[in-house]
């Protein structure tokens, strides 16, 4: 099929996620055809530096044939078997052990899912079951954060605090509550970041006391808020959250779907921010996006109760622990370890990217350039000193994103923040290219705004 025929077929038969499908059908989709390293090519032949790693996930970069070969070997040997009825497969067993080795603290047990959204659905089920089998079914309520993102299934979207998602489908479901986010640039006012971090963390304590500690099951949050705009919490935030959860016996769920497997310069964002989680949803970087796989890591306390007191676990998926997906994940983790990709990000390319990225704060259009490891954002503002936003929020971000594409650069726009999440294998030279294209894009965006 030629390009126009493909686009017409896509518009007729394919409903895209998080898209205005009517507008997309009229405009036509961009069809990606291949990838190598940090670059992808579309069907028009344009080479694009993918500074968003697909969707926060292509950690080892595109075109690593080893992952396809791992999938082929496993398909030839045993393409599928389930984890029900007392069965398992060798890749699922090996991956469980590898994750226990890599995870911080005593997180040493995993329940496999197909995605991060399913992992957070599983969180809701397992946590409520954990308390119920101990004779505490009233410990039922979850607390999340406004603009937190935990997937788009019914439970995941409810746990998240995205108002636009809640409008569709009558969400959130009962028993889920939200507190304010640690977004200092937009909401910190005259407080220092440290004062603001403590104030926002203590909203959790206030909400627990409002609901009653005996009724609160868990607090769920991303180490840094990704989809909302890469909100990096002040240094005071997570230590206070740890204290509050321990004081009131509330399980702490660190959603590592974005941050896990090297994104923040450590294997997990919990290590970067000093979080002490009881449960940890994972996905994305687990396979570098090459194949769908997610899971929930849990500590010995939670796993012990579910094993010893839970009876039959009435939860699971046809593809939980799929052998091909687990084989690909093992190969992905082997590459991350043997090539020391996480260490290189922490010690070399991550600091270099941070140095270059923060220089973009000098641009007249940038109010803040924030970054942690290999994830960051530029906050585009009409007036640098004021920390105010553009009217018609999202228009300038969308304009900047489209100009970036014309310059061969993929950045994500959330409102008027430009989000960065490149493959972890990006080199210093490719970082220089990324920064040059971003600065040019900012100049062109500013010029377009002046012209009205």
Beta strands, then each sheet from edge to edge (+ up, - down):
strand 1: 32-36
strand 2: 39-42
strand 3: 47-50
strand 4: 107-113
strand 5: 141-145
strand 6: 176-179
strand 7: 216-222
strand 8: 251-255
strand 9: 279-282
strand 10: 294-299
strand 11: 366-372
strand 12: 375-380
strand 13: 409-410
strand 14: 412-414
strand 15: 417-420
sheet 1: 1+ 2- 3+ 13+
sheet 2: 4+ 10- 9+
sheet 3: 6+ 5+ 7+ 8+
sheet 4: 11+ 12- 15+ 14-
end
